[in-house]
Amino acid sequence: MPKESHQRAAEFHDLAAHAHRAAAAHLDKGDHQTAHEHSKQALEHSAKAHQASQEAFQKSAAFAQAKGTTN
């Protein structure tokens, strides 16, 4: 179902946001090395979120098209 695809994308977006917040917190403390690691994680999660969002969109479009042709 498309809903599951959207949920997966949202989870990656949440992970990216959490990593961004962690990076900011470590920068505030002056811990640049850890902040950099969290920034790298955020980038990875963001890329996965983007990929998952594209897949969710494609599945939703296919689902909508299939539903429209059966009615």
BALODO-169052 format. One record per residue (C-alpha): z, x, y; residue number from 1; residue in one letter. Coordinates in steps of 0.05 Angstrom, whole numbers, padded with zeros to 5 digits. Layout:
BEGIN
pz	px	py	resi	resn
Z	X	Y	NUM	A
...
//
This chain:
BEGIN
pz	px	py	resi	resn
00000	00000	00000	1	M
-00013	00023	00071	2	P
00060	00010	00090	3	K
00082	00067	00044	4	E
00032	00114	00077	5	S
00058	00097	00146	6	H
00130	00107	00123	7	Q
00113	00177	00097	8	R
00080	00194	00163	9	A
00141	00169	00201	10	A
00187	00212	00158	11	E
00147	00274	00176	12	F
00150	00255	00249	13	H
00225	00248	00244	14	D
00231	00316	00210	15	L
00189	00348	00265	16	A
00232	00316	00319	17	A
00296	00340	00285	18	H
00269	00411	00281	19	A
00249	00408	00355	20	H
00319	00385	00374	21	R
00350	00440	00331	22	A
00305	00492	00364	23	A
00326	00468	00433	24	A
00399	00470	00415	25	A
00393	00542	00390	26	H
00355	00563	00452	27	L
00411	00534	00495	28	D
00459	00578	00456	29	K
00414	00639	00466	30	G
00397	00644	00392	31	D
00323	00657	00400	32	H
00310	00679	00328	33	Q
00337	00615	00298	34	T
00303	00573	00352	35	A
00237	00607	00333	36	H
00248	00589	00260	37	E
00262	00517	00277	38	H
00200	00516	00322	39	S
00158	00540	00263	40	K
00188	00485	00219	41	Q
00173	00434	00273	42	A
00100	00457	00276	43	L
00094	00451	00200	44	E
00125	00382	00200	45	H
00081	00361	00258	46	S
00019	00383	00221	47	A
00041	00344	00159	48	K
00056	00284	00202	49	A
-00013	00286	00233	50	H
-00045	00291	00164	51	Q
-00003	00235	00137	52	A
-00019	00192	00198	53	S
-00093	00202	00187	54	Q
-00086	00183	00114	55	E
-00045	00122	00132	56	A
-00097	00100	00182	57	F
-00153	00108	00131	58	Q
-00115	00069	00079	59	K
-00099	00014	00128	60	S
-00171	00009	00150	61	A
-00195	00006	00078	62	A
-00142	-00046	00062	63	F
-00161	-00088	00122	64	A
-00235	-00083	00106	65	Q
-00223	-00102	00032	66	A
-00179	-00160	00052	67	K
-00231	-00185	00101	68	G
-00287	-00183	00050	69	T
-00248	-00221	-00003	70	T
-00232	-00281	00042	71	N
//
